[in-house]
Amino acid sequence: MLKLGIPKGSLQEATLRFFTHAGFNLRISERSYLPSIDDPQIEPILLRAQEMSRYVEAGVLDCGITGNDWIMENESKVIRMAELIYSKQSLAPVRWVLAVPEDSRIRSIRDLEGKRIATELVNVTKDFLHKNKIRADVEFSWGATEAKLAIRLVDAIVELTETGRSLKANKLRELATVCESRTQFIANKESYRDTFKRSKMEEIILLLRGAIAAQEKVGLKMNVREKDLKRVVAKLPALKKPTISPLTAKGWLALETVVDQRQVRKLIPELKKAKAEGIIEYSLNKVIY
């Protein structure tokens, strides 16, 4: 049995979505920290991402999913088996940033000397300040760090952001990036040495990576006359080469490929101009490289 930590909180919804696309039926009850999964070899446990690496290091969990920020914060000695490129809202990394009110006299990190900073990420923030030779008082905050700035309990905060929109909405000005973080699949060292558990973890990683890769891809099918094939293929930014097969109609071919979703809006009109017909776009669950 593989004890797998599922992150509760900001990563939870995205993690469940990718497990679904990976082929797992993972369900979480609102009143339980023991989700169900349709794989008898996996025992999932719901746990805050902030605590995940500590329990994986201790061997309470064989493996888990958490952010690299919390691995660094806890100074956990775990094996980073894979980087899973997703966060709460997107497939981009998240950032922990130093921020102050827009009207603050603090203009650079040098101005933080002797000031008070609130954050959940205390150890990483202290390391950042130490590397920049800045002495400041860093205190732990149980969330709502922006509110402490609003009533001037602290001079600055280190807060998590994906897009920067929340900082602007709270009239905060970014001073510096303390660290970037991506989601990690981590393993306990002893569990990693277990042949069965390691194999099972690698299987999960393969499927999750395939599900994540598919989020920005779509499949395209189309029909094309043989005489127009070169012109159509020239328009396709395929992963490798498109699959081409003959149709029953003489002189016609079927073409299938995978492309970036963001390219499709411009690509389909180009394919139509190149004489492609019967163009079908379809979503993907997994792309395995």
C-alpha positions as CSV (number, residue, x, y, z in Angstrom):
1,M,0.0,0.0,0.0
2,L,1.3,3.4,-1.0
3,K,0.4,6.3,1.4
4,L,-0.1,9.4,-0.8
5,G,-0.5,12.9,0.5
6,I,-3.0,15.0,-1.3
7,P,-2.7,18.8,-0.7
8,K,-5.6,20.4,1.1
9,G,-6.2,24.1,0.3
10,S,-5.1,26.1,-2.7
11,L,-3.7,23.2,-4.6
12,Q,-6.6,20.8,-3.9
13,E,-8.9,21.6,-6.8
14,A,-6.2,21.6,-9.4
15,T,-4.7,18.4,-8.0
16,L,-8.1,16.6,-8.1
17,R,-8.6,17.8,-11.7
18,F,-5.3,16.4,-12.9
19,F,-5.8,13.1,-11.1
20,T,-9.2,12.8,-12.9
21,H,-7.5,13.5,-16.3
22,A,-4.8,11.0,-15.3
23,G,-7.5,8.3,-15.0
24,F,-8.0,8.1,-11.3
25,N,-11.4,8.4,-9.6
26,L,-10.3,10.4,-6.6
27,R,-13.0,11.7,-4.3
28,I,-12.8,13.9,-1.2
29,S,-15.6,14.2,1.3
30,E,-16.1,17.5,3.0
31,R,-16.0,15.8,6.4
32,S,-13.1,13.4,5.9
33,Y,-9.4,13.6,5.6
34,L,-9.3,10.2,4.0
35,P,-10.3,10.5,0.3
36,S,-11.4,7.5,-1.7
37,I,-9.6,6.4,-4.9
38,D,-10.3,3.6,-7.4
39,D,-6.8,2.0,-7.0
40,P,-6.5,-0.5,-4.1
41,Q,-2.7,0.0,-4.0
42,I,-3.0,3.7,-3.0
43,E,-4.2,5.1,0.3
44,P,-4.7,8.9,-0.1
45,I,-4.6,11.2,2.9
46,L,-5.6,14.9,2.7
47,L,-3.1,17.2,4.4
48,R,-2.2,20.9,4.2
49,A,0.6,21.6,1.7
50,Q,2.4,23.5,4.4
51,E,2.8,20.3,6.5
52,M,3.2,17.7,3.7
53,S,7.0,17.6,3.5
54,R,7.4,17.1,7.3
55,Y,5.2,14.0,7.3
56,V,6.8,12.6,4.1
57,E,10.2,13.1,5.7
58,A,9.1,11.3,8.9
59,G,7.7,8.3,6.9
60,V,4.1,8.9,8.0
61,L,3.4,9.3,4.3
62,D,5.4,7.5,1.5
63,C,4.9,10.4,-0.9
64,G,3.0,13.6,-1.4
65,I,2.3,16.7,-3.5
66,T,3.3,20.1,-2.2
67,G,5.0,23.3,-3.2
68,N,8.8,23.6,-3.3
69,D,8.3,26.7,-1.0
70,W,7.1,24.5,1.9
71,I,9.9,22.0,1.4
72,M,12.4,24.9,1.8
73,E,10.5,26.4,4.7
74,N,10.4,23.1,6.6
75,E,14.0,22.3,5.5
76,S,12.7,18.8,4.8
77,K,15.0,16.0,3.7
78,V,12.9,14.4,1.0
79,I,13.4,13.2,-2.5
80,R,12.0,15.5,-5.2
81,M,10.9,12.9,-7.7
82,A,9.2,15.2,-10.2
83,E,8.2,18.8,-10.8
84,L,4.5,19.0,-11.6
85,I,4.0,22.3,-13.4
86,Y,0.8,23.6,-12.0
87,S,-0.5,25.9,-9.3
88,K,-3.9,27.1,-8.0
89,Q,-5.0,29.0,-11.1
90,S,-2.5,28.2,-13.9
91,L,0.4,26.1,-15.1
92,A,2.9,28.9,-14.1
93,P,5.1,29.0,-11.0
94,V,3.9,31.0,-8.0
95,R,6.0,33.7,-6.4
96,W,6.5,34.9,-2.8
97,V,7.0,38.6,-3.0
98,L,7.9,41.4,-0.6
99,A,5.2,44.0,-0.7
100,V,4.4,47.3,1.0
101,P,1.5,49.8,0.8
102,E,1.5,51.9,-2.3
103,D,2.0,55.1,-0.2
104,S,4.9,53.6,1.9
105,R,8.2,55.4,2.0
106,I,9.9,52.1,1.7
107,R,11.2,52.0,-1.9
108,S,13.7,49.1,-1.9
109,I,14.6,46.1,0.2
110,R,17.4,48.2,1.7
111,D,14.8,50.4,3.4
112,L,13.6,47.3,5.3
113,E,16.5,47.5,7.7
114,G,15.1,47.4,11.2
115,K,11.5,47.1,10.0
116,R,8.8,44.5,10.8
117,I,7.7,41.9,8.2
118,A,4.8,39.5,8.5
119,T,4.6,36.2,6.5
120,E,3.8,32.5,6.6
121,L,7.1,31.8,5.0
122,V,9.3,32.8,7.9
123,N,12.5,30.8,7.4
124,V,12.7,31.4,3.6
125,T,12.2,35.1,4.2
126,K,14.9,35.2,6.9
127,D,17.3,33.5,4.5
128,F,16.5,36.0,1.8
129,L,17.2,39.0,4.1
130,H,20.4,37.4,5.4
131,K,21.7,36.9,1.8
132,N,21.0,40.6,1.2
133,K,22.5,41.6,4.5
134,I,19.4,43.1,5.8
135,R,18.4,42.9,9.5
136,A,14.6,43.0,10.0
137,D,12.1,41.5,12.4
138,V,10.2,38.6,10.6
139,E,7.1,37.4,12.4
140,F,4.8,34.5,11.5
141,S,1.3,35.4,10.3
142,W,-1.7,33.1,10.3
143,G,-2.8,34.5,6.9
144,A,-4.5,37.8,6.2
145,T,-1.1,39.5,6.0
146,E,-2.6,42.3,3.8
147,A,-4.8,43.3,6.8
148,K,-1.8,43.8,9.0
149,L,-0.4,46.3,6.5
150,A,-3.7,48.1,6.3
151,I,-3.7,48.9,10.0
152,R,0.1,49.4,10.1
153,L,0.8,46.5,12.4
154,V,3.8,45.7,10.2
155,D,5.9,47.6,7.6
156,A,5.9,44.9,4.9
157,I,4.7,41.5,4.1
158,V,5.9,38.5,2.1
159,E,2.9,37.1,0.3
160,L,2.1,34.5,-2.3
161,T,1.0,35.6,-5.7
162,E,0.3,34.0,-9.1
163,T,-0.8,37.0,-11.2
164,G,-0.1,40.0,-9.0
165,R,-3.8,41.1,-9.3
166,S,-4.5,40.6,-5.6
167,L,-1.6,42.9,-4.7
168,K,-2.9,45.6,-6.9
169,A,-6.4,45.1,-5.6
170,N,-5.1,45.6,-2.1
171,K,-3.1,48.7,-3.2
172,L,0.2,47.0,-2.5
173,R,3.5,47.7,-4.2
174,E,5.9,44.8,-5.0
175,L,9.5,45.3,-3.9
176,A,11.2,42.0,-4.7
177,T,10.7,38.3,-5.3
178,V,11.8,36.3,-2.3
179,C,11.4,32.9,-4.1
180,E,9.6,31.1,-6.9
181,S,7.9,27.8,-6.3
182,R,6.5,25.0,-8.4
183,T,4.5,22.0,-7.3
184,Q,6.6,18.9,-6.4
185,F,6.0,15.2,-6.1
186,I,8.1,14.2,-3.1
187,A,9.0,10.9,-1.6
188,N,10.3,9.5,1.7
189,K,13.8,8.2,1.3
190,E,13.0,4.7,2.7
191,S,9.9,4.5,0.6
192,Y,11.9,5.4,-2.5
193,R,14.2,2.4,-1.9
194,D,11.2,0.1,-1.8
195,T,10.8,-1.4,-5.3
196,F,7.0,-1.6,-5.3
197,K,6.5,1.9,-3.8
198,R,9.0,3.5,-6.2
199,S,7.4,1.8,-9.2
200,K,3.9,2.9,-8.1
201,M,5.1,6.5,-7.6
202,E,6.7,6.6,-11.0
203,E,3.5,5.3,-12.5
204,I,1.4,8.1,-10.9
205,I,4.0,10.7,-11.9
206,L,3.9,9.5,-15.6
207,L,0.1,9.8,-15.7
208,L,0.0,13.1,-13.9
209,R,2.6,14.6,-16.2
210,G,0.6,13.4,-19.2
211,A,-2.6,15.0,-17.8
212,I,-0.8,18.3,-17.1
213,A,0.8,18.4,-20.6
214,A,-2.6,17.8,-22.2
215,Q,-4.1,20.9,-20.6
216,E,-2.5,23.3,-23.1
217,K,-2.9,20.9,-26.1
218,V,-5.7,19.9,-28.4
219,G,-6.0,17.3,-31.1
220,L,-6.8,18.3,-34.7
221,K,-8.2,16.0,-37.4
222,M,-8.8,17.0,-41.0
223,N,-9.1,15.7,-44.5
224,V,-6.9,17.0,-47.3
225,R,-6.4,16.2,-51.0
226,E,-3.0,14.7,-51.8
227,K,-2.1,17.6,-54.0
228,D,-2.6,20.0,-51.1
229,L,-0.8,18.0,-48.4
230,K,2.5,19.8,-48.4
231,R,0.8,23.2,-48.1
232,V,-1.4,22.0,-45.2
233,V,1.5,20.2,-43.3
234,A,3.6,23.4,-43.6
235,K,1.0,25.2,-41.4
236,L,1.2,22.6,-38.6
237,P,3.4,23.2,-35.6
238,A,3.1,19.5,-34.6
239,L,4.8,17.8,-31.6
240,K,6.7,15.7,-34.2
241,K,5.1,14.8,-37.5
242,P,1.3,14.5,-38.2
243,T,-0.2,11.1,-38.7
244,I,-1.3,10.7,-42.3
245,S,-3.5,7.9,-43.6
246,P,-5.4,7.3,-46.8
247,L,-9.2,7.7,-47.1
248,T,-11.4,5.4,-49.2
249,A,-12.1,8.3,-51.5
250,K,-9.3,8.4,-54.1
251,G,-6.8,11.2,-53.8
252,W,-7.8,12.1,-50.3
253,L,-5.9,11.7,-47.0
254,A,-6.8,12.0,-43.3
255,L,-4.4,14.0,-41.2
256,E,-4.2,14.0,-37.3
257,T,-1.9,16.0,-35.0
258,V,-1.6,17.7,-31.6
259,V,-1.0,21.5,-31.3
260,D,-0.9,24.1,-28.6
261,Q,-4.5,25.3,-27.7
262,R,-3.5,28.9,-27.9
263,Q,-2.5,28.5,-31.5
264,V,-5.8,27.0,-32.7
265,R,-7.7,30.3,-33.2
266,K,-5.2,31.4,-35.8
267,L,-4.3,28.0,-37.1
268,I,-7.8,26.8,-38.2
269,P,-8.4,29.6,-40.7
270,E,-4.9,29.1,-42.1
271,L,-5.6,25.4,-42.6
272,K,-8.9,26.2,-44.3
273,K,-7.1,28.6,-46.7
274,A,-4.6,25.8,-47.4
275,K,-7.5,23.6,-48.6
276,A,-8.0,21.4,-45.5
277,E,-11.6,20.2,-45.0
278,G,-13.6,18.5,-42.3
279,I,-11.5,20.1,-39.5
280,I,-12.3,18.7,-36.1
281,E,-10.8,20.0,-32.8
282,Y,-10.9,17.7,-29.7
283,S,-9.7,17.9,-26.1
284,L,-7.1,15.6,-24.7
285,N,-6.8,13.9,-21.3
286,K,-3.1,12.9,-21.4
287,V,-0.1,13.6,-23.6
288,I,2.7,11.2,-22.8
289,Y,6.1,12.2,-24.2
